[in-house]
Amino acid sequence: MDKRFKIAHKEALIGVILVMINFIIWYGFAYGLGSADVKDYTYLFGLPAWFFYSCILGSIVMIILVILTVKFIFQDIPFDVNEEENK
């Protein structure tokens, strides 16, 4: 198998893992804190705590994780095929 495909498969798997982390963060805070009675909600910056943690803070954490992943784990690979490699 071409080395580019191995790298692409690894990076696709990393992308799926990031999506699963995002879903776990969102689901955990949204349904963990959001399942309480409305009168028992705590608020941060005028938003319910479950919404703040799952949507606002979760998005910020995921943006930082994606930036770090792209910067330190993903690799630049050439898309052009060298004629010498195909012979």
N, C-alpha and C positions, 0 to 999 in steps of 0.2 A: 504494500500500500504506500502511496505517496506520502511523504513526511507532512505535506501541507494538510492532508486529510486527517492525519492523527492529531495535529495541532487544532484543527477546526473542531474535531469531535470533543477534544478535551475542553476547549473554550465553550462549546455548546453545553456540555455537562455543567460547567461552572455557572453558566447563565441560568440553567434550570435550578441549580442549588440556590442561587440568589433569589429567584422567584419564590422558591419554597420558604426561604427565610423571611421574605417580605410578607407572604401570606400568614406565616406563623405569628409574626409580630402583629400584623393587623388583626387577625382573628383572635389572638390571645387577649389583646387589650380591648377590642371592640365588644367581644362577647363575655370576657372575663369581668371587666369593670362595668360594662353597659348592661349587664343582666340584673343589676340591682334596681330597686324601686326608684322612680324618678325623683321623689322627694329626698332620697338619700344620696344623690349625686354630689360629688365635689366638683368644683369648677377651677379652671386655670385660664387666665386671660379671658374670662367671660365664656369659655367653652367648657362643655362637660369633660371631665378628666379622661374618660374613655375615648372621646373623639380626639382630644389633643394628643394623647399618647399614640393612638393607632394611626391617625391620618397625618398629623403635623410632624410630630417627633419621629414616627416611623418612616415618613418620607425623607426626612433629613438624614436619618441613619442609613437608609438605603442608597441615597445619593452619594454619601461618603463611601459606603462599601463598594459601589460600582466604580467610582473614581479610583479608589485604591486598587481594585481588581484590574482595571484597565491599565493603570500605570505600572503595577509591579508583577502581574501574572500573565496578562495577554502578551503575545509576541507579534511583531511585524513579520508578515510573510509575503513573499513576492507572488503576484497573481499570474505573471507571465511564465510560460513554459519554455525552458531552454531546449533548443533543438538537440544538443549533445546528450541530454538526459533521456530523450526518447529513443535513441539509437541502441 
